[in-house]
Amino acid sequence: MASSGGAKHWWEKEITPSILLILATLASFVLQNSGAREAFATFLHQPIGAEIGPFNLRMDVGHFVADGLMAIFFLYVGLELKRETIEGPFRNRDEALMPAIAAVGGMIAPAAIYVAVTGAVEPYLRGWAIPAATDIAFAMGALSLLGARVPANLRLFLLALAIIDDVGAILIIALFYSNDIAGWALGGAVITFLAMMLLNRAGLKRLGLYWLLGLVLWAFTLASGLHATLAGVLTALAIPMRASKDRSPLIAAEHELKPWVLLLVMPVFALANAGAPLDGLDLGALAHPVTLGVTLGLALGKPVGIYGGVWLATRVFKLPSPAQASNLLGVAMIAGIGFTMSLFIGSLAFGEGPMAAPTRLGVLIGSLLAGAAGVAVLARTLPNTARDRAAE
């Protein structure tokens, strides 16, 4: 809720989630490189949960962050996507097509660069999707550093691109990072989801029952071998958009979840997963194929793929470009901030094995290079004031 006079509270500003993620990342590195390392590792491996009927919900704290809290993150992303599809710019096919093509290019090019750099060697190949993701909160936070100089169409293009990018990440997780499928649990998940959709069709608007069934869906999905975060997206699809002309259960749910996701879920995930031990770090670690593949995938592959996707869309589909070339390049670079999503896919790909540290280094270096380069390009090419922009 905005404060009186129209001013925003500190937690409502676009830059705030990025600041919290940076602080959580720094804290994670401190914990991983201090006398607290063993205690922190012990805490992350502390078992929690219980067995409830056929569901084994026992997991350690680290897995709860990845399988539980990140399911809430994907629930929020799913709500945002559904709203944009029904009432936002995605409802118009032509307006949705441009960021969709750009997002696909922005996933293919980083993955191709990663595979090329790592030589498609089997131990490394499982991480091909790590640089394919964009961190919405960090990307929008980086763009907000330029304030009112950023035109609305450029901001909307980056937001649409990042949302579609997250949909691609969800599909990648479902197809390539799920375990052996348990038929009984998969069947239970399908039945639960269908029941939620039937309640939607029957006109039930109260969110409480959807949250309860969403929790059941999460338990079935976790037991099925599919990644549990998919339950968040499916729950979002079942939430009704409208209860009346002036009330939207979906928008109410999105507003309720937003501060929890941006101010708690994502920083906690970064705290648990961003840091890496730096003792013994040398140029050899920085030159590790996974580090290089992820770094170049984010810092180079993202802008090349997005820029190439826009070029294809303007030439083949005759769509208007969302911005002038220099501004578009800056936004494409900012989309290379993978951070939370890239770290998440990296944890699914390599876990806590020997590839974990190179993955985290690659994500951090690549995201930093991409964000800094993008902001620098836009700072140089965007008009200095709204008056200058109107005069162009």
Helices and strands as residue ranges (DSSP letters): G 4-6, G 10-12, H 16-32, H 37-44, E 47-48, E 51-52, E 55-56, E 59-60, H 61-64, I 65-69, H 70-86, G 89-91, H 93-118, H 122-125, G 130-132, H 136-144, G 147-149, H 152-176, H 183-201, H 207-224, H 230-238, H 249-260, I 261-265, H 266-273, H 283-286, H 289-296, I 297-301, H 302-316, H 325-334, H 339-350, H 356-381, H 386-391
